[in-house]
């Protein structure tokens, strides 16, 4: 869960502003945190539920919500703010690490 929190903080720090460059990736023109509010809230709710009642069903719900959040977040790596150089490498590494960590969540 610490890794997911770190991913969230990393993305919040980098993505606090919207992509400034006009491009054909329409979602890049909005703040990612605002666009992913539904997924983020579902992930937070599932994490709180699992932490208060660590059952297999709650773990599965938590992992599903995190996976949906990662899936929704991943396309933002194509935005100009993240799509080049170190930012892209860090973004891709954070996404990959989150997917690996998700496999062993709730153990």
TORVEXKOL-685083 format. One record per residue (C-alpha): residue number from 1; chain; x, y, z. Coordinates in steps of 0.001 Angstrom, whole numbers, plus 500000, padded with zeros to 6 digits. Layout:
BEGIN
+-----+--------+--------+--------+--------+
: num : chaine :      u :      v :      w :
+-----+--------+--------+--------+--------+
: NUM :      A :      X :      Y :      Z :
...
+-----+--------+--------+--------+--------+
# end
This chain:
BEGIN
+-----+--------+--------+--------+--------+
: num : chaine :      u :      v :      w :
+-----+--------+--------+--------+--------+
:   1 :      A : 500000 : 500000 : 500000 :
:   2 :      A : 502994 : 502270 : 500603 :
:   3 :      A : 504039 : 501942 : 496948 :
:   4 :      A : 500574 : 502996 : 495777 :
:   5 :      A : 500673 : 505973 : 498107 :
:   6 :      A : 504070 : 506911 : 496716 :
:   7 :      A : 502746 : 506574 : 493153 :
:   8 :      A : 499815 : 508812 : 494056 :
:   9 :      A : 502092 : 511433 : 495647 :
:  10 :      A : 504509 : 511286 : 492706 :
:  11 :      A : 501694 : 511790 : 490224 :
:  12 :      A : 500155 : 514549 : 492322 :
:  13 :      A : 503430 : 516464 : 492419 :
:  14 :      A : 504056 : 516116 : 488708 :
:  15 :      A : 500474 : 516423 : 487568 :
:  16 :      A : 499166 : 519223 : 489745 :
:  17 :      A : 498841 : 521394 : 486683 :
:  18 :      A : 497304 : 520540 : 483389 :
:  19 :      A : 499192 : 519914 : 480187 :
:  20 :      A : 499734 : 523350 : 478673 :
:  21 :      A : 500526 : 522356 : 475100 :
:  22 :      A : 497619 : 522131 : 472670 :
:  23 :      A : 497564 : 518659 : 471147 :
:  24 :      A : 495262 : 515991 : 469819 :
:  25 :      A : 495197 : 514233 : 473187 :
:  26 :      A : 492181 : 516131 : 474511 :
:  27 :      A : 492463 : 514760 : 478027 :
:  28 :      A : 495905 : 516376 : 478325 :
:  29 :      A : 494165 : 519741 : 478483 :
:  30 :      A : 492599 : 518920 : 481842 :
:  31 :      A : 494096 : 518255 : 485239 :
:  32 :      A : 494620 : 514503 : 485588 :
:  33 :      A : 493628 : 514512 : 489256 :
:  34 :      A : 490277 : 516086 : 488388 :
:  35 :      A : 489742 : 513710 : 485477 :
:  36 :      A : 490486 : 510644 : 487622 :
:  37 :      A : 488451 : 511645 : 490669 :
:  38 :      A : 486106 : 508666 : 490357 :
:  39 :      A : 488942 : 506147 : 490156 :
:  40 :      A : 490910 : 507857 : 492911 :
:  41 :      A : 487916 : 507965 : 495270 :
:  42 :      A : 487129 : 504296 : 494575 :
:  43 :      A : 490745 : 503356 : 495317 :
:  44 :      A : 490817 : 505339 : 498564 :
:  45 :      A : 487473 : 503903 : 499668 :
:  46 :      A : 488594 : 500350 : 498922 :
:  47 :      A : 491881 : 500910 : 500775 :
:  48 :      A : 490050 : 502197 : 503841 :
:  49 :      A : 487601 : 499303 : 503724 :
:  50 :      A : 490375 : 496751 : 503407 :
:  51 :      A : 492427 : 498332 : 506190 :
:  52 :      A : 489460 : 498182 : 508578 :
:  53 :      A : 488356 : 494690 : 507513 :
:  54 :      A : 491193 : 492765 : 505798 :
:  55 :      A : 489115 : 490047 : 504139 :
:  56 :      A : 489788 : 488307 : 500840 :
:  57 :      A : 486778 : 490035 : 499269 :
:  58 :      A : 487976 : 493456 : 500425 :
:  59 :      A : 491477 : 492717 : 499147 :
:  60 :      A : 490073 : 491774 : 495758 :
:  61 :      A : 488003 : 494962 : 495675 :
:  62 :      A : 491067 : 496994 : 496637 :
:  63 :      A : 493247 : 495387 : 493956 :
:  64 :      A : 490525 : 495891 : 491354 :
:  65 :      A : 490158 : 499575 : 492227 :
:  66 :      A : 493918 : 500136 : 492123 :
:  67 :      A : 494138 : 498378 : 488772 :
:  68 :      A : 491362 : 500580 : 487370 :
:  69 :      A : 493141 : 503669 : 488687 :
:  70 :      A : 496431 : 502617 : 487082 :
:  71 :      A : 494647 : 501824 : 483813 :
:  72 :      A : 492998 : 505261 : 483840 :
:  73 :      A : 496253 : 507001 : 484752 :
:  74 :      A : 498489 : 505281 : 482212 :
:  75 :      A : 497340 : 507203 : 479090 :
:  76 :      A : 498444 : 510438 : 480756 :
:  77 :      A : 502001 : 509304 : 480100 :
:  78 :      A : 501428 : 510309 : 476480 :
:  79 :      A : 500754 : 513945 : 477426 :
:  80 :      A : 503530 : 516371 : 476472 :
:  81 :      A : 504332 : 517044 : 480133 :
:  82 :      A : 505298 : 513387 : 480656 :
:  83 :      A : 506047 : 512096 : 477168 :
:  84 :      A : 509732 : 512875 : 476929 :
:  85 :      A : 512995 : 512408 : 478723 :
:  86 :      A : 513239 : 511789 : 482431 :
:  87 :      A : 509564 : 512494 : 483115 :
:  88 :      A : 508494 : 509714 : 480732 :
:  89 :      A : 510988 : 507264 : 482180 :
:  90 :      A : 509883 : 508046 : 485737 :
:  91 :      A : 506223 : 507880 : 484800 :
:  92 :      A : 506612 : 504531 : 483036 :
:  93 :      A : 508718 : 503135 : 485884 :
:  94 :      A : 506141 : 504204 : 488477 :
:  95 :      A : 503307 : 502602 : 486488 :
:  96 :      A : 505282 : 499376 : 485999 :
:  97 :      A : 506260 : 499234 : 489674 :
:  98 :      A : 502668 : 499807 : 490764 :
:  99 :      A : 501484 : 496937 : 488542 :
: 100 :      A : 504126 : 494605 : 489992 :
: 101 :      A : 503355 : 495652 : 493560 :
: 102 :      A : 499657 : 495149 : 492971 :
: 103 :      A : 500304 : 491440 : 492379 :
: 104 :      A : 501511 : 491031 : 495969 :
: 105 :      A : 499130 : 493464 : 497651 :
: 106 :      A : 497200 : 492206 : 500683 :
: 107 :      A : 499767 : 489615 : 501699 :
+-----+--------+--------+--------+--------+
# end
